[in-house]
Amino acid sequence: MEATQRTQRIRQRAVAKVSLTRMQTFIKTGDRKLHEIQVRIDKLPNIFNKFESAQSELELSDDTDHSIDRQQFEDQYFAVKAKFNELLHPVVNPHTSRQSSPCSSLSEHSNQSPRSQSSGTHKIANNCIANL
């Protein structure tokens, strides 16, 4: 691989890393609105594909070991994706004590019809995320 191509792939990989770090920063400091979280999680595969493309080209045509870069990116990527999924689909532990907050009552909608349950649970999850 030519030096200019190598430099370009390293830059492409860096752009993907920066994009992923912005997603992680959003999780830590952002205004967590349900629809914005959904839009951002939908963007994650594109970031992964950009990194993967540049990383694979480097690994296939360069004698340098790039496995650490791949591992660090994948660890960060999966952590970010998991956190977004947690925010979109909060898990209610039935073994914890029930509080009067709407966030703790997500499972209380299990006696409703599937249509009203989905709507009610979605509204509660939306409020819980907004309050994070």
ABEGO torsion letter per residue (X at the ends): XBAAAAAAAAAAAAAAAAAAAAAAAAAAABBBBAAAAAAAAAAAAAAAAAAAAAAAAAAAABABBAAAAAAAAAAAAAAAAAAAAAAABBBBBAABBBBABAAAAAAAAAABBAAAAAAAAAAAAAAAAAAX
